Structure formats: C-alpha cells, structure tokens
Amino acid sequence: MSESKQVNVSKTSVPVIAIVALAIIFAGGLFVVGFDQGHIFSLVYGEKAFQDLYIHELTHDMRHIAGFPCH
C-alpha cells in the first residue's frame, strides 16, 4: 500500500502590484480631498472650474475632519 502526503502551501504575502495600486489610489484620493481647487475639472471646464470648485464643495466637510484648512 502506498502512502500519500498532502502538502499545504499558503501564500500570506501581499502582492507588490496590489500595494502599488493602493498607494496610487490613496495619493489620488488625498489630492482630491486635500488639495484640489478646481484642477481636475479644469481639464474639461477650463477656468470656470476654478470659480465653481465642484470637488471642493463636495469634499468640504471631509477636508475639515481630515485637518486640511480650505478657507
């Protein structure tokens, strides 16, 4: 009779690509919440985006909670 051995291999490390992707998402989110003053929409709306501040108004309270001064 032959014996069979079961080998369990568990991979517990996080893939580097996942860490890089999350870092890029975090940096983008930090820019949008903390520093955007119309820059993102200025690509589409031009100078009007700096006057309307759509992202700023949407993330206004989140900025204060995160400690970013905005006015």
C-alpha positions in Angstrom: 0.0 0.0 0.0 1.4 3.4 -0.9 1.2 6.5 1.3 0.1 9.8 0.0 1.3 13.0 1.6 -0.7 16.2 1.5 1.3 19.4 1.2 -0.4 22.6 2.1 1.2 25.8 0.7 -0.2 29.0 1.9 0.8 32.3 0.5 0.5 35.0 3.1 2.4 37.9 1.5 0.5 40.7 -0.3 1.5 41.1 -4.0 3.6 44.2 -4.7 1.3 45.2 -7.5 -1.6 45.5 -5.0 0.4 47.7 -2.7 1.4 50.0 -5.6 -2.2 50.2 -6.9 -3.5 51.1 -3.4 -0.7 53.7 -3.0 -1.8 55.3 -6.3 -5.4 55.3 -5.3 -4.5 56.8 -1.9 -2.4 59.5 -3.4 -5.2 60.4 -5.8 -7.8 60.5 -3.1 -5.5 62.6 -0.9 -5.1 65.1 -3.7 -8.8 65.3 -4.4 -9.8 65.7 -0.8 -7.0 67.8 0.4 -5.6 69.9 -2.4 -8.0 70.1 -5.4 -9.2 73.6 -6.0 -10.7 73.0 -9.4 -7.7 71.3 -11.1 -9.4 68.1 -12.0 -12.4 69.7 -13.7 -10.3 72.4 -15.3 -9.3 69.8 -17.9 -12.9 69.8 -19.1 -14.4 73.2 -18.0 -11.3 75.4 -18.2 -11.1 78.5 -16.0 -14.7 78.2 -14.9 -13.8 75.1 -12.8 -11.6 77.3 -10.6 -14.5 79.5 -9.8 -17.1 76.8 -9.2 -15.0 74.5 -7.1 -17.2 71.4 -7.6 -14.8 68.9 -5.9 -14.1 71.4 -3.1 -17.7 71.8 -2.3 -18.4 68.1 -2.4 -15.4 67.3 0.0 -15.6 70.4 2.1 -16.6 68.8 5.4 -14.2 65.9 4.8 -11.4 68.4 4.5 -12.1 69.8 7.9 -12.4 66.4 9.5 -9.0 65.4 8.0 -7.4 68.6 9.2 -7.0 70.4 5.9 -7.6 74.1 6.0 -9.5 75.3 3.0 -10.6 78.8 3.7 
